[in-house]
Each structure stands twice: as C-alpha cells, then as structure tokens.
C-alpha cells in the first residue's frame, strides 16, 4: 500500500553549494504611509530561496505574510514602501528596476496566485483567450502557437475537456477549476519564482488536495521556486521544504519542515501547533490550547520580543532586550527567542486514530431532532421562457437524528446538499417530502415567517460570515437586545442586562455592547454571532462553517467556546464543515453527504476508522495533516460531482468511486448496511470487505 509523507528533501539547504538564490530578502523593512504617519508593518525580515525549493510562510492574520508577498511582486501600491533592505531576484534588486523591466519580469520570470482566482480572471473574456495572452505578450508567439500552449497547460492541470474549457467564461467554472486555470496561467511561462497567497483557503478538502498535488507535481517538472503563504499548517507540510513562522512582521522561526514540526523552538510556533485539532484527539480527551491575547498593534509594538505579552515562557528582563538575537539551532534552523535552547521538550500531539476514545452512544440522551425521508427538489427551467426543464434533488431521502447535548457534524463537498438541509431546518426553504421533527413537532412544512415564537426560539443559526448576522449601522448591544426582546419578550432593561451576561458567556467584556461591528476583529465578531444565537436559549444551534475563515488560534478559541456552551446549556449542535480535523474534535456523530444523500452515518470514532464508505475514505485521504511523521494514503477522486441533469441512476458516487464493483453500482441504488452499533453505510461493497480496508492514516 502506498502512503505519502513529508519527503526527505525537506532537509535540503536553501540553495545548492555555490548556486545563487532565486530570491533573497536582505534586512527588508516595509512601511505604509497613511494620514496618521508611518506604519512599520515589517520591521526587518531576511530569508533565501533556492531554485526548485518551496518555503511556507505561516502566522495569524496581520502578521505581514501578504505584505511580504506584495513586496516581492512590487505591488505595495502608492502608500506602501520598502524603506530599507533589498529584495533580490536572481541577483537584481526589484525595488530599483525600471517600471518597464519590472513589467517584463512579472508573469514571465515571477508569477503570483491569489486566494481569490477571480481577482486574476477577467469575467468577460473566455478562459482560452486569457491564457493565450501570456505566450503572446511574453514570447511573441502567434495565435496558433499560443492556442496550442494554452491547451497543453489545461491538460497539465488536469482540467476535463480542455478544448471546451478554452471557450468557457470564468463564471462557468467551479472554484477549483478557476484556481487550476490561474495556476496554469501563472506557470505558462515557466517562471523561476511562484508566489502563492492562500491559494486553497476557499476550496473543498478534495479540491484542495488535488490543487496541492498539482502544485507539487508542476514544481518538480518546472523546477520552480515557491513562496507558499497559508494559515493552514497541514497544506504547508504537504507542499513545502521549509517553513517560516511570522509574527507581527517578524520571522520568529525558520527551518526545514521536519525540524520545526518535530522540535519547535519558538513559543509562538508551539502555540500554533497546540491550536490545531488533530485526528487523534477529541473534545473529551484533549481541549485545544488557544493563544491568549491578540497580535499587537503596529503602533504599539512591545520592546524586545514582540510575542512577550502572550508568551507563557517569557522572562521580562531577558525577553525585553533590544535588539533581540536570532539563535541558530542547527545548520538551517533558527529562532528569534532568547530561550530557544532551554525550552522544555515539545509535547507532540497524537495524529493517529488509535488513541481516540469512544464517543457517546446514540441512546445516551433525549432525541431533539429527527429527520425522516426528507427530500428537497428544485425545478430548473432550461430556457429564459420556461420549458420542460429538469428537477434538482438537492436533498434526497435523508434520515438523521440528533440528541440533546450532542453534536452532529455534516460533511461533504460543495454541492452535496449541506446548506440546503440547513435551510429546510431553519424554515428558509420548505421540504418537498418527508418530515423534520424538533422536540416532537413537525416543522418541515412551516416557513420561518409562519413559525410560532417557541419554534423560532428553539432553533438558531451561526453563519460562516458573522457580518451576515451583524448590522453595520447598529451597535453590538442593539443587535443583542433586539434579538433577546424578539425571541424572549423581555423588557428593555432586562434585555440589556441579559445582553451583558451573554457577552460574558462568550468571553467578551460587557463594554463591547457600545461598539460597532467594524471595531471588532473577525474572531470577536464570531463570538458576538454565537452570543446572538444564544439569545433565545435555543434547543438546537445550527453552525454553518463557523470557523473555516478564522486563524487557527481564533478557531481554537471559538471551538472551545462552543464545546463549553454546549456542556453548560445542554444545547444540540448541528455542525456543518468541510474540515474533518475540526469535525473529529467537536462531533459526537457524523453524517457524510454526497449529491443530496447520506452515504455514511455513525459515531465519530466509527466514521474515522474502517469500515469506510469509499467517499469517506477519499475525504480522509485529502485532509492536510500538520505532521510530517504521519503517513497518509492518497486517494485521488477523478472528475467532479455529476451535473443535476445527469444524475447517476444507481449509487450517486459511482462515477468517481475508486472501489466501483461494476454495473450494479451504475444501475442499482446501494443498500443501507447497518452494524450492531448503528453505524450505517450506503454501499454495494459488503461490510466485511470494507472492514478489511487499510487505514488512511498511519502515525
């Protein structure tokens, strides 16, 4: 059985003996000049990058990662400036190059891939034409030559039907396909340096894995050096040779992936690793350790070690010295910490699945929610003026249950029906068939505006983007008291007092009631959104990707908060996510959805160990693991989720299944096989054969 782990090339030096680096930052300082004066975002940063090497830059939001990327590309705008130091590309100082020479380098020798692919794609020009511009502009190729080159690159990035793809517009592509096109565009000229700024943040876990595999393969083929910026340490392990940990504009630790992850020597690096949910622990066995406090303001940087106010290892007299020395911990490993060599050994957290405790049994608590044979069908017209059209089965024959004080996680790729299910539960959409009972009351046919006060109070929602809950024109206190009065009928005075109590519940000071949403960080706004959901003392909290857009430290704090609130209030939590590490940590039961159907359901410990449904197995193989010592069996899912117009007649997963048995999978709906513990798998493969499947992860 083949497993993929961190390659031994992770130990190679930044450059070969005698070879000049492709990229070198020498004592670079970067500032933004605004009305308030100079804001020194990056005080001083230095690193080298050799040909074919990949360096991952990680850290919380506001640490200066993207600023460094824009400095490399010379995209700092009119207010940004490199105030000292040099950014050397192949020996040339980019800051001193004439504008014409710099334009010739961009896209030809240096390319960049952004987090949002639409920031690089013109919505009114076909994909093919946009790709052809690169060889036409930079190499002077003819239309025919450029067309052939564009087709070749689309094949290299594994896009289906490249000829048709050339004629499509960006909006006709999925997010993963758009990102592949942007990567193809960036690599068309075979640049020496590729800068990637959070290129997989908004993608499904399977699409993310495919994109990361693609980047790794193209890097080897073209020998391209990569600066890979991410807040997901698992993606950095999969892609990079070295890692640079940034905090408040400073590179606080740098070294080979294996050295830094096995033996982190800066307290901030250790803090980041402790924030990450692992596949070998859950909320019952190990709480996450969030980093206290926040990144300091640019205008109020502490003297000496910038991490000192948040560091549990800090010694004021030693950590306040300025300038702070950089300690060499080996040939290529260094840390900006005076205590780097004397810190206690780092406790490595379990990543394998052997140490997981068995979760609660289904009958342990009262049933709050039951979903029986639920269907939601949309009719899609085929033309502007109607026509016969076709039906889209967004939710197809769902059977699920959730108990009081427990967490049910719903996972799956985009388009699998997770959000549609949430809309039916909240009354935004009505079910087409079947039943949803909340506390014994049927609600699937009652629209949200027609639901009584008790039902509205009993089910509340936390969204991925907290700004969708908070009115930017009103204070936090107004948002909270309005919800309390609407849902519970309290007086103005009582509602104001209760708002203060709820803010304390989510670990925010009551004074935040007077603040506007724009005055809060992303993590603080998400805490307010959770407090807003608690305003009605709900029986069921529906959380739709509530931590996917947050830094790992903020994510850990929010996850711990949800677990704490659930334990104190006994609320049931429906947790929708594509991050299986978070799901493993927080959930008691998991439902795996694909194309509107539940393919697997059971206790969390059962879902993460054989027998797997082949789709669950593929999802687990795609999870980026923040540990170079975990061997991961890779399963590549070919193709995309089928179109609603060409829905498979048999098993919905048959068109992509690596374990497909044959015509029976294409023609017959799979049986729901159930174990003695209630673990359900919808598959034609017998349970005894699924039990013999090798584990996806081996520590």
N, C-alpha and C positions, 0 to 999 in steps of 0.2 A: 504493500500500500504506500502510495506517495504522499508525503507530508511536506509542507512548505514552512520554513523557519527563517530567521534572520541570517543572511548569507555571511560567510566568514570575511567577505570583502569589507564588512563593517569595521574591520580593524586597520584598513589601509590608510596611509597618511593622506594629508590634504593634497599634496602634489607629489609626483614622482621625483626621484633624485635628479636634480639639475633642471627639471622642467619648470618653466614659469607658470604661475597660476593663471587660470582663465579669468578669475575675479579676485580682487583683493581690496578690502576696505582697511585703510590705514588711519587710525585715530580720527574717525569721521564724527563730526558734531553736526546735528541738524536742528534748525530752529524754524518756527513760524512767527512771522512778524505781523501782529494784529494791532488793533486800536489800543489795547491795554499794554502793548510793548512786546518785547521778545519773549517767546515761549520756547525754551530749550527742551525739545521733545526727546532727542537722543543726545546725551551729553558727550559720549565717547564710545565708539564701537569699532572693533577690528576683527577681521577673520579672512581666511583664504579659502578658495575653492578650486580644486584641480579639474582637469579635463575628465568628463565622464563620472564625476562624483556628485552625490546628492547630499545637501545639507538641509535639515529641517529646522525651521525657526518656530518655537512654541512659546506660549505665555498667554496671560489673560488679556482681554480687550484693553486697549490703552497702553500696552507695553511697548509700542513702537514698531511692531513687526511690519505692518503695511507701509509705514513711513520709510523704513529701510528699503523695501521693495521699490517704492516710488523714487527714492534717491538713486537706486541702481539704474532705473529706467530714465532718470532725469525728468520725472513727471510731478515735481513738487508744486507746480503752479506758481502764481505770482507772489504768494505770501510765504512759500517755503523756500529754504535756502540751506545749502551746505556751508556752514560758517567756518569750518576748519577741517583739515584732513583731506584724503584723496580716495576717490572711488576709481580703481584702476581695472579696466577691462582689456585683457591681452596687452598690458603694459601702458595703455593710454588712459589719461585722466579724463573721465567722461565729462566732468564739470567744466573743463576748459576747451572741449571740442566745439568748433563752429556748428551752428544750427543745421547747416546742410549736411555735414559729415555725420552728425548725430542721427538725422533722419535716415540716412543710408544704413546706419548700423541697426536701427530698430526694425524688427521684422526680418532682417537679413542675418545678422550675427547675434542679436539679442531679441528674444520674444517673451511675451507675458501672457499668462492665462489667468483671468479674473474669476472671482467667486460666482458672479452672475454672467453667464455666457451671452445674454442679450446685450450686455454693455459692449461687446465686441462685434455683434452681428447687426447688420442693417435690416430692419424689418421689411423693407420694400424692394430688396434685391434678392434674387434666387441664391441659394447656397453655392451652387457651382460657380456663378459669376464672382461671388465674393472670394472664393478660394483661388480662382484664376488670377485675381489681381496681384497676388504675391509673386508668382513667377514672371508675370508681365512687367510689373514695376521694378522688381529687384534684379531680374536676369535678362529682361528684354526679350522674353520668349514670344513666339507667335501665339495666336488664339488657339490653333490646333495643339501645339505643344503644351500650352497651359492647361487646356481641357484634359489632355491625357495625364498630365501630372496631378491634377485635382482628383481625377478618377482613381489614380493609383493611391493617393493618400486616404481617400474614403475607404478603399479596400483595406489599407493598413490599420485603420482604426475600427475595423470590423463593423461597419455600418451596412445594413442589408440593402440590396438592390441599389448599388451606387449610381447607376445611370438615372434611375428615377429620383434618387436623393438630390442629384445635381439640379433638378428642375424645381425643387420644393423651396418654399419660403420658411424662414425660421419658426414662425408660429405653427407650422405643420409638423414640427418635430417635438419629441418629448424632451424633458430636461436633460436626460442622459445623452440623447442623440445630439442636442445642441452643444453639450460640453465636449463631446467627441469631435464635432466639427471644429470647434475653437482650438482644440489640441492639434487637429490636423492642420489648421491654418498656421498655428504657431510653429509647427515642425516642418512645414513645406520647404522652407529654405535651408533646412538642416542647420539651425543656429548652434553656436558654441555654448550659449547660455540660455536656459529657460527659467523664468521666474513664475512661480505658481502661487497665487494668493487665495487660500481656502477653496481649491477647485472642486471639492466634493461635498461641501457642507450641506447643500440643499438636496442631495441625491439619496435615493433609497439605498439600503445596505448592499443589495445585489448589484445595482448600477455602480455604486461607489467602488465595490470590489473589482468590477470589470474595468472601470476607468483607471484604477490604481495599477492593475495588471498591465493595462495598455501602456501607461506611462513608463513602467519598469521595462517593458519589452522594447519600446521605442528608444528609451535611453540607452539600452545595451546596443541596439542596432546602429544608432547615430552617434554614440559616444558623447552625448550632450550632458553638460554640467547643469544641475538643477538646484535652485533655491526654492524649497517647498515650505510654504507658510501654512500652519494649521493650529487649531486648538485641540485637535483630536490626536492624542499621542499614539493611538493604535495605527493610524494612517502613516505617521512618521516612521514607525517601526517597519512597516511593510515596504516603504519606498526608499528610505534614506540610509546612508552610510554613517553620517554624523548628525548630531543634534546640537543646536544652540538654544539655550533656555534664556529668554529675555524677560526682564522685569524693570518697569519704569524707565525704558530706554537703554538699559544696560544689559550686556551679555554676561549673565551671572554664572553660567556654567556651559562648557563646551567640551565635546569629546565624542569618541565612537559610540554608536548606539548601544552596543553590548556593555561597554564600560559604565556609561551613565545610568542605564536601567538596572544593571546588577549592583552598582555601588555608587548611587548618587551622593555627591559630597556637598551640595549646597542645600540649605534648609528649604528654599523655595521649590527646588526640583522635587524634594521629598514630599512637600506639601501637595504639589500637583499629582504625584503618583498616588497619594493617600486619598485623593478626591475621586478617583476613578472607580466606578463599580466594576468588580471582577466577576468572571463566570464561576468562580469557586467560592463565593460567599454571598449571603443574602442578609436582609434586614434583621433576621433573628440571630445570625452568627457574628456579624461584624458591622457596626454602624460606620458610615462614611465619616471621614475627618475633614471638614471644610476648613479652609484657611481663614482665620479670623481677619476682620477689617477689610480694607479696600486698597487698591493701588493709590499711592499718594498723589495729590495734585501736582501738576507740573510747576506751579508757582510756590509750592511748599514742600520741597524735597528735603528729607532729613539729612543731617550731616553724616558723613561716613557711609555705612552700609544702608542703602535705600530700603532694604527689606527689614531692617531692625525693628520697627514698631509692630510688625506682625510675626516676628520670629521667636519661637519658644527656646531657642538656643542662644539668644543674644546676651552678651555681657557688655553693658553700656560703655565702660571705659575702653574696651578693646574694639568694639564694633563702631565707635564714633570717630575713629581716626580717619583723617582725610589727607591725602588720597588713600583709598583702600587698596591693598596689594592683591594681585592675582596669584593664586597658589597653583604651582604645577604639580599634578597628581600622577604623572606618567608622561610618556613621550608625546601623547596627543590629547590628554585630558587635563583640563584646568578649571578652576572655580574661583570666583571673586568672593572669598569668605575667609576671614582670619582664623576660623575654627575648622576649616575644611578637613584637616588631617586628624583632628581629635574628636570629631563627632562619633557617637556610638554607631555600631553596625546598623545598616538599614534593614528593617523587618520587611522581607518580601512577602507580599500578599498572595494567597493561593489563586491560581488561574485555572487549574484543572477542575474537573467536576466531581472528583472523588470525595472531597471534603464537605459537600453540600448536605445540610440537614434536611430531613423530610418535612415538607410543609404540612399545614393543617389538612385534615380530611374534609371532604365535601360536606359531611353531615355534622361538622363541629358547631355550626352556628345557624341561626334562623335565616331562611331564604328571603331576600329582599326583592330581587329582580328575577323574573323568569321570562325568557324569550322562546316562543314555541312556533315552529314552522313559519317564521317571519319572512315575508317577501316584500321587496320594493322594486317596482318596474316602472321605467320611464318610456314613453313613446317618442321616438326620434323621427321627425319628418325628413324625407330625402330631398326636398326641394323648398324653394322660397315660398311657394304657394301650397304647401302641404304635400299631398301624395300618400301613397300607401305607407311608406316608412318601415320602421322595424322597432322592436322592443329591446330595451336595455335592462337586463336583470341585474341591477346594482347590488341588491341583497337577495339571496336565493335560498330559501328554506333553512333559516338559521335556528338552531336550538342551543340555548345557553342558559346558565343560571349563575347568580352571584349572591353570596351570603353576607350577613351583617358583619361589619368589621374586617372584611376581607377585600383583597384587591384582585380584580380580574383584568388581565392585560390582553389587548387585542393587537396583534401584529400582522404585518404583511406589506407588500409593496404598494406604491401609489396606484390607485385604480382598483384596489381589491375590495372596496366597499366599507372600509372602516368608518370614514366620515359620514357616509350615507346612513349607516347604522346609528351613529350618534345623533344625526338629525331626526331620525324616527323616534329615538328615545326621548329627545327633548321636545318633540311636537312641531319642529320646524317643517318636517315632512310627515305625511300620513302613510302608514303601511298599506301595501296593496293586498296582502293576505296574511293570515297568522295572527298571533297575539303577543302583546307585551304587557305583563302584569307587574305593577310596582306596589308592594305591600298588599298584594291580593286584588288590586284594582286594575282593570284593563284600560290601557292608555294609548294603544297604537292607532286608534281611530279618532283621537281627540287632538285637534290642533292646539298649539301653545296658547293662542288667544282665547280658546274656549275652555281651557283647563281651569279648575277651581283653585282657590288660593292655596289649599293644602297640597295639591299636586305640584303646583309651581314651586312651592317652598321645598318640597321633598327632593326635587332633582335640580341640581345646579351644575354649571359648566365652567371649567377653566380652560382658556384657549391658549394656543401656541404663542400668539402675539398679544401681550397684555394690553397694548394700545387699543385693541378692539373692544375692550371692556371699559376703558377709562376715557371719559370725555375730556379732551384737552382744554376746554373752556371752563371747567369746573374743578374745584379743589378736591383733594382726596377725601376730605371729611364730608363734602356734599355727596360724592358718589356713594360713600359708605352709608350715610344716614338715610339717603333716599331709598337704597335697597332694603335697609332694615325696616323702614316705615312701610314700604310697599308689601314686603313679604310677611312681616310680623305684626303690623298695625300698632307699633309703639308710638308714644308721643314724641315730639321733637326733642325734649330734654332727655328722655330715656334712650332715644336712638343715638344721640350724641355721646352719651356715656357708654353705650354698647359698642359704638364705633371705636372708641379708645381702647376698650377691652379686646376687641378683635385685632386691632393693630398690635397690641402686646402679644396676642396669641401667635402672630406670625413674626414675632421678634422685631417689630418696628416701634420706635417711640411714639407716644400719642401726639407729640407735636407735629408729626407728619401730616396730621389731618388738615393743617393750614397750607400745605404745599400743593403746587400744581404738578401734574404728571411729568411735565418737561424737566422738573427739578429733581427727578428720581432716576437712578440707574436702572438698567434692564432687570436686574435681579430684584431690586426694590419694587419695581412696578409689578413683577410677577407675584411677589408676596402680597401686594395690595389686591391683585386679582384673586388670589386664594382667599384672602380675608373677605372680599366681596362675595365669593361663592359660599362662605360660611355664614353669611348674614341671615339666611333663612333657616339655619340649623338643619341642613338637608340630611336625608337618609342616604342619598346617592349623589356622589360627586363624579362628574364626567370630565376627565382631564385629557384633552386632545393635544398631544405632543407638547406638554407644558415646559419641558426643559431642553428641547432639541436646539434652540437658538442661544443657549446660555454657555458661558465659560464653565470649565469643569469645576472650579471652586464654587461658583454660584449654583451650579447644577447640584452639587453635593449638599449645599445648604437647603435648597428647595426640596430635594428628595427626603432629607432628614425631617424637614418640616412636615411634609405630607404624611410620613410614617408616624410622627409624633401626634399630629392632629387626629389621625385615624385611630390611634391607640386610646387617646383621651375621650374622643367623641363617639367612637364605635360606628363611624360612617362607612359605607361601602364605596369603594373607589373603582371606577372603570378607567383604565389607563391605556390610552391609545399611543403607540410608539413604533418606530422602526429600529430603535436602539436596543438590541437584545441584551446588552450588558446591563442597562438600566432595568429592563424588564426582569431579568434574572434576579436582580437585587430586590425589587419592590413588590413583585407579584406573588400571589398565592396560587393562582390558576392562570393559565394562558390559553387563548384561542388563536389559532393560526388561520388567517383568512386568505383565500385566493379566488379571484374572479367572482366575488359575491358569496362564496361558500366557505364554511368552516371545514378545513381539511384535517385539523387535529385539535383536540381539547383535552386538558388534564391538569394535574398538579404541576407546578413549575419544575420540580425535580424530575418528573417523568418526561416533560417536554424536552429537557436538555440532556437526555441520555437515551440510548437505544431502548425500545424501537422508535425510530423516527419515521414520520411521513417523509418521502423524498423531498418535498418542498421545504419542510422544516430543516432537514439535513443541509439543503443548499443555503438557507438563510444563516444557519450557524457557521457554515464554512466561510461565509462572506464577512463575518464580524471582524473588524480590525482589533487585534489584541495588542495591548500595550505591554508586551513582554516578549523579548527576543528568544526566550527559552521555551516558549510554548510552540509545539509543532502543530500545524493546522492543515488538515486535509482539504484541498481546494476542489470545489465542485463548480464548474462554470455552467451557468444556465444560458443556453443558446436562444437567441431571439427575444422578443418582447411579449408582454401579456397579449393574448389574442384580441382582435377587434370585436366589439359587441355584435357586429354584423356577421362575424364568422365564429360564433361561439361553438366550442367543441361539443359534440353530441354526447360523448361518454364522460370520462374524467376531465375536468377543466384544466388540469395540469399536464395532460397527455402530450401536448405539442412541445413541451420543454423538458419533460421528465427524463433524467439520465437513467432511470431504472424501469423504463417502459417495458411492459411484458409483450405487447403486440396489439392486434386488432381489438382484443377485449377492452383495452384502455381507451381506444378511439370510439367504440360503439356502445359501451355499457357504462352507466353510472356506477361508481365504485361503492361497495358495501361499507357501512359504518361498523368497523370492528371495535369491540369494547373489551378491555381487560377486567380482571376481578376488582381493580381499584377504581374503575370508572374512566380510565384513560381511553379516549376514542380516537381512532384513526380511519379516515375515509380513503381506502386504498385497496386495489385488487391483489397486491402482494400479501401473502399470508403473514400473520403476526409473527409466527415462529421464524420466518425468513427475515423480517425486519429486525427482530431481536438480535440476529447474528451480524448485523451491520457493524463495521468498525466505528469506533468513536471518532467524532470530528476533531476533537482537541485532545492532545496528549501533552501533559506537562513534563 
